[in-house]
Protein backbone atom coordinates (compact mmCIF):
# COMPACT_ATOMS: atom_id res chain seq x y z
CA UNK A 1 0.00 0.00 0.00
CA UNK A 2 1.07 3.59 -0.58
CA UNK A 3 2.35 5.36 2.51
CA UNK A 4 2.51 9.14 2.92
CA UNK A 5 5.88 10.16 4.37
CA UNK A 6 7.55 13.38 5.44
CA UNK A 7 11.25 13.44 4.62
CA UNK A 8 13.50 15.87 6.48
CA UNK A 9 16.24 17.57 4.49
CA UNK A 10 18.72 20.27 5.42
CA UNK A 11 16.58 23.06 3.96
CA UNK A 12 13.00 21.74 4.00
CA UNK A 13 10.64 18.91 4.89
CA UNK A 14 9.46 17.16 1.74
CA UNK A 15 6.24 15.24 1.14
CA UNK A 16 6.49 11.82 -0.40
CA UNK A 17 4.58 8.66 -1.30
CA UNK A 18 6.38 5.42 -0.47
CA UNK A 19 5.42 2.02 -1.86
CA UNK A 20 7.37 -1.08 -0.85
CA UNK A 21 6.22 -4.37 -2.41
CA UNK A 22 6.90 -7.49 -0.37
CA UNK A 23 10.31 -8.90 -1.20
CA UNK A 24 11.46 -5.84 -3.14
CA UNK A 25 15.19 -5.87 -3.95
CA UNK A 26 15.42 -2.22 -4.83
CA UNK A 27 13.74 1.15 -4.64
CA UNK A 28 13.53 3.93 -7.22
CA UNK A 29 13.55 7.56 -6.10
CA UNK A 30 11.72 9.93 -8.46
CA UNK A 31 13.21 13.36 -9.18
CA UNK A 32 11.24 15.97 -11.12
CA UNK A 33 11.37 19.59 -12.05
CA UNK A 34 8.78 22.17 -11.11
CA UNK A 35 5.17 21.59 -12.05
CA UNK A 36 5.45 17.86 -11.44
CA UNK A 37 5.68 15.83 -8.28
CA UNK A 38 4.35 12.98 -6.23
CA UNK A 39 0.73 13.48 -7.37
CA UNK A 40 1.47 13.68 -11.09
CA UNK A 41 -0.54 11.05 -13.01
CA UNK A 42 2.47 10.42 -15.28
CA UNK A 43 4.78 9.82 -12.33
CA UNK A 44 2.25 7.56 -10.64
CA UNK A 45 1.76 5.58 -13.86
CA UNK A 46 5.48 4.87 -14.13
CA UNK A 47 5.69 4.07 -10.40
CA UNK A 48 2.85 1.55 -10.69
CA UNK A 49 4.60 -0.27 -13.51
CA UNK A 50 7.77 -0.47 -11.44
CA UNK A 51 5.80 -1.77 -8.47
CA UNK A 52 4.32 -4.50 -10.66
CA UNK A 53 7.91 -5.65 -11.24
CA UNK A 54 8.45 -5.83 -7.46
CA UNK A 55 10.42 -2.59 -7.33
CA UNK A 56 9.81 -0.11 -4.51
CA UNK A 57 9.10 3.53 -5.36
CA UNK A 58 9.39 6.85 -3.58
CA UNK A 59 7.71 9.79 -5.27
CA UNK A 60 8.34 13.15 -3.65
CA UNK A 61 8.12 16.86 -4.25
CA UNK A 62 11.63 18.30 -4.32
CA UNK A 63 10.17 21.78 -3.85
CA UNK A 64 7.82 22.85 -1.06
CA UNK A 65 4.40 24.33 -1.83
CA UNK A 66 5.74 27.80 -1.08
CA UNK A 67 8.68 27.26 -3.42
CA UNK A 68 6.38 26.01 -6.16
CA UNK A 69 4.41 29.27 -5.95
CA UNK A 70 7.63 31.27 -6.27
CA UNK A 71 8.87 29.13 -9.12
CA UNK A 72 5.61 29.46 -11.04
CA UNK A 73 6.32 33.19 -11.14
CA UNK A 74 10.11 33.28 -11.56
CA UNK A 75 10.86 29.93 -13.33
CA UNK A 76 14.09 29.95 -11.29
CA UNK A 77 14.01 27.06 -8.84
CA UNK A 78 13.27 24.39 -11.44
CA UNK A 79 16.70 25.15 -12.92
CA UNK A 80 18.48 25.23 -9.56
CA UNK A 81 20.11 21.85 -10.10
CA UNK A 82 22.31 22.23 -7.03
CA UNK A 83 19.24 22.69 -4.83
CA UNK A 84 17.33 19.79 -6.40
CA UNK A 85 20.33 17.44 -6.30
CA UNK A 86 21.08 18.36 -2.69
CA UNK A 87 17.57 17.48 -1.63
CA UNK A 88 17.68 14.23 -3.59
CA UNK A 89 20.89 13.34 -1.76
CA UNK A 90 19.21 14.09 1.57
CA UNK A 91 16.31 11.82 0.58
CA UNK A 92 18.78 9.11 -0.44
CA UNK A 93 20.45 9.30 2.96
CA UNK A 94 17.06 9.17 4.67
CA UNK A 95 16.18 5.99 2.77
CA UNK A 96 19.44 4.36 3.85
CA UNK A 97 18.73 5.26 7.47
CA UNK A 98 15.37 3.46 7.49
CA UNK A 99 15.81 -0.09 8.76
CA UNK A 100 13.30 -1.59 6.33
CA UNK A 101 15.05 -0.01 3.33
CA UNK A 102 18.68 -0.09 4.43
CA UNK A 103 19.55 -3.16 2.34
CA UNK A 104 17.69 -2.18 -0.83
CA UNK A 105 19.44 -1.23 -4.05
CA UNK A 106 18.72 2.41 -4.95
CA UNK A 107 18.01 3.88 -8.36
CA UNK A 108 16.94 7.29 -9.65
CA UNK A 109 14.21 8.10 -12.17
CA UNK A 110 14.44 11.70 -13.32
CA UNK A 111 12.34 13.78 -15.70
CA UNK A 112 13.03 17.21 -17.18
CA UNK A 113 15.43 19.14 -14.93
CA UNK A 114 14.99 16.44 -12.30
CA UNK A 115 17.06 14.17 -14.54
CA UNK A 116 20.00 16.55 -14.21
CA UNK A 117 19.55 16.53 -10.44
CA UNK A 118 19.50 12.72 -10.46
CA UNK A 119 22.76 12.56 -12.42
CA UNK A 120 24.47 15.10 -10.14
CA UNK A 121 23.35 13.10 -7.10
CA UNK A 122 24.48 9.83 -8.71
CA UNK A 123 27.93 11.35 -9.28
CA UNK A 124 28.04 12.13 -5.54
CA UNK A 125 26.86 8.71 -4.37
CA UNK A 126 28.75 6.39 -6.69
CA UNK A 127 28.86 3.75 -3.96
CA UNK A 128 25.07 3.65 -3.54
CA UNK A 129 23.24 4.37 -6.78
CA UNK A 130 22.85 1.29 -8.96
CA UNK A 131 21.00 2.75 -11.97
CA UNK A 132 19.66 6.00 -13.38
CA UNK A 133 16.84 6.52 -15.87
CA UNK A 134 16.05 9.87 -17.48
CA UNK A 135 12.74 10.45 -19.29
CA UNK A 136 12.54 13.56 -21.42
CA UNK A 137 15.39 14.83 -19.29
CA UNK A 138 17.96 17.57 -19.45
CA UNK A 139 21.19 15.68 -18.70
CA UNK A 140 23.09 18.52 -20.35
CA UNK A 141 22.43 20.59 -17.23
CA UNK A 142 24.63 18.11 -15.33
CA UNK A 143 27.42 18.25 -17.91
CA UNK A 144 30.26 19.16 -15.47
CA UNK A 145 29.81 15.87 -13.58
CA UNK A 146 28.55 13.49 -16.27
CA UNK A 147 31.91 11.76 -16.61
CA UNK A 148 31.85 11.03 -12.85
CA UNK A 149 28.59 9.06 -12.98
CA UNK A 150 29.24 5.34 -12.44
CA UNK A 151 25.63 4.08 -12.30
CA UNK A 152 24.38 2.54 -15.56
CA UNK A 153 22.36 5.31 -17.21
CA UNK A 154 19.39 5.05 -19.58
CA UNK A 155 18.25 8.16 -21.44
CA UNK A 156 14.69 7.97 -22.84
CA UNK A 157 13.57 10.70 -25.23
CA UNK A 158 10.49 11.22 -27.38
CA UNK A 159 11.07 10.84 -31.11
CA UNK A 160 9.34 14.16 -31.80
CA UNK A 161 11.25 16.02 -29.07
CA UNK A 162 13.97 17.03 -31.52
CA UNK A 163 15.85 19.63 -29.45
CA UNK A 164 16.00 17.37 -26.40
CA UNK A 165 17.18 14.41 -28.50
CA UNK A 166 20.25 16.39 -29.50
CA UNK A 167 20.93 17.48 -25.90
CA UNK A 168 20.73 13.84 -24.80
CA UNK A 169 23.05 12.69 -27.56
CA UNK A 170 25.66 15.19 -26.45
CA UNK A 171 25.31 14.06 -22.84
CA UNK A 172 25.54 10.40 -23.87
CA UNK A 173 28.89 11.09 -25.50
CA UNK A 174 30.26 12.42 -22.19
CA UNK A 175 28.90 9.73 -19.86
CA UNK A 176 31.69 7.19 -19.38
CA UNK A 177 29.85 4.32 -17.68
CA UNK A 178 27.34 1.81 -19.10
CA UNK A 179 24.81 3.90 -21.00
CA UNK A 180 22.04 3.77 -23.57
CA UNK A 181 19.78 6.18 -25.46
CA UNK A 182 16.26 5.00 -26.29
CA UNK A 183 14.06 7.10 -28.58
CA UNK A 184 10.31 6.44 -28.36
CA UNK A 185 8.72 7.02 -31.79
CA UNK A 186 5.90 9.55 -31.94
CA UNK A 187 6.41 10.87 -28.41
CA UNK A 188 6.74 14.55 -27.59
CA UNK A 189 8.37 15.99 -24.47
CA UNK A 190 5.70 14.92 -21.96
CA UNK A 191 4.98 11.50 -23.55
CA UNK A 192 1.28 12.35 -23.75
CA UNK A 193 0.65 10.42 -26.97
CA UNK A 194 -1.19 7.06 -26.62
CA UNK A 195 1.10 4.24 -25.57
CA UNK A 196 4.28 6.32 -25.41
CA UNK A 197 4.46 6.69 -21.64
CA UNK A 198 3.81 2.96 -21.24
CA UNK A 199 6.69 2.23 -23.58
CA UNK A 200 8.98 4.54 -21.60
CA UNK A 201 7.90 2.90 -18.35
CA UNK A 202 8.62 -0.57 -19.74
CA UNK A 203 12.11 0.53 -20.79
CA UNK A 204 12.71 1.98 -17.31
CA UNK A 205 11.43 -1.16 -15.56
CA UNK A 206 13.68 -3.40 -17.60
CA UNK A 207 16.70 -1.17 -16.90
CA UNK A 208 16.17 -1.21 -13.15
CA UNK A 209 15.47 -4.94 -13.09
CA UNK A 210 18.70 -5.61 -14.96
CA UNK A 211 20.81 -3.55 -12.57
CA UNK A 212 19.24 -4.24 -9.18
Protein Blocks (a to p, Z undefined) as FASTA:
>chain_A
ZZddddddfkbccdddddddehiabdcdddddehiafklmklmmmmmmmmmnopacdddd
fbdfklmmmmmmnommmmmmklmmmmmmmmmmmmmmpmklmmpccddddehjllmmmmmm
mmmmmmlmmbdcdehiafklmmmmmmmpmbdcdddddfklmmlmmmmmmmmmmpmbdcdd
dddehiafkopaghklmmmmmmmmmmmmmmZZ
